[in-house]
Amino acid sequence: MSGSSDRRRSGGSDGNSVASKTGSTRFEKGTSGNPAGRPKQRRPHVSAFDIIFDKTLTMTQGGRERELTVDEALQMQTYQAALKGSKMAIRKVLKMIEKREVALLKTAKPAANNMKVSHHYSSDNANEALRILGIADVEPCFESRIKVHT
């Protein structure tokens, strides 16, 4: 048993190997096994989904041909499925709408508030409006009062 472990340490079964005689092995100590390093990637770092989504399709809609990306075509199918009542599609459409609103809020410019708004309320105007609409009439005894129809 101890003879087999000695053989493993020496590198050969009988001690007569080339490595045991010269003191060198196939791998030199302290030298990298891959001196050139990892090879560079040949293809740009683009996923298969990106390649597929960039392709365009020709679609006929309303008698007119229109070019769509695969992503747009999938969105259109999702919208159609949602209109037919698919709960999964409805959920997906709602998420797409929410994402779009968040993106629009990030890019939207604040509205310039250059207008001055003032309100003028007059009880005479309100009473006149009620009278014109037929909701109320002026009381005969009191000219300043109106009576609402019940």
N, C-alpha and C positions, 0 to 999 in steps of 0.2 A: 504494500500500500504506500509506504513512504517512497519507494522507488518510482512510482508513477508521478507523484507530485514533484520529484526532482527532475524528471524528464520534461515536465511542463515548464519549469523555470529555466532550464537550459536551452529550450527552443528546439530540441531534436529528441529523437527517441533513443539514440545511442551515443550522443555527444560528439559525433563526427560530422556535424553539419558545417557548411561554409561560414555561417554567422558565428558559430562558436569558435572556429579556428581563427578568423580574421578580426573578430570583435566588432564588426559592423553589421547592421541589420538593414532591412529594406527601408525603414523609416529612421532617419537620423534625429537624434534628440535635439530639440530646440528649433527645428525647421518646420515650417508650415507644410502641410500636405497639399495645400492649394495656393501656391505662391501668387498666381494671377488673380485670386479672389473670385467672388461670385460673378458669373457673367451678367452683363447688362441686359435689361429686358429689351426684346426686339420690338415688341408691340407697345403702342401707347397704353397707358393705364386706363382703359375704358372697359366698362362692364358689358356683358352681352345684352343687358336690358337697354343700355344707352344706345347701342348699335341698332337694336330693333326699333326703339322709339324714334330714332332719327329718320327712319325710312318713311317715304310718302306713299299714300294710296290715292287712287282716283275714284271718286264716289259721285254717283248721279243723284242729285237731290232736286226735286221739283223740275225735272227736265233739263237741268243745267249740270255740267260736270264741274267738280270742285276737287282740289287736291287737299288732302288732310294728312297729318302725321298719324302714326299708329296710336300715339297717346290721345290725340283729338278724336280718332275713330272710337277708341275704347270709352272715352268720356261720353260720346254721343250714344253709344250702345247702353251705357249705364243710365243716361237720361231717359231713353226710350223704355228701358226695363222699369224704371221708377214710375213712369207714367202709366205703365200697365199694372202697377200695384206691387211690385217686388219689394218686400220690406228691406232686404239687404241693399238693394239699389237705392232706395229712398234714404237709408242711413248714409250711404256713400255720398249721395248728392248733397245731403245736408252738411257733411263734413267738408266737401269741396267748396260749398258756399261759404262756410265759416272761414276756411283758409283764405279764400279770395277776399273776404271782408277785412281780415286781419292784415293782409298784404296791402290792400287799398288804403287802410288807415295809416300804415307806416309810410306810404309814399305820398299821401294827400298833403297838400299845403294848407295851412290854416287860412280860413277865409278872411279877407280884408273887410273890416267893419268900418267903412267910411260913411255910412248913412246914419243920420240921426233920426230916430223914430220917436215920435211923441204921440200920445193919445189924448183926445179931447172928448170927454163924455159930457153930455148935457141931458138932463131929465126931460127937457122938451123934445129932444130928438128921439129918445126911447119911447116916450108917450106917443109921438107922431107915428113911429114905426109900428107900434102895437095897433093903433087906429087904422093905418093903411092895410095891415095884414088881416084886419077884421077880428082881432083877438080881444080888443077892448074898445070902449067908447068913452067920450067925455061925459061926466056926470052933469045933468042939466042944472043942478043946484050950485055946484062948485065947479067953476071953469078950470081950476088948476088940478082937479082930481080926475082920474080915469077909473072906469069900472070894467073889470075883466069879465068876459062872458063865461058863464059856468054851464 
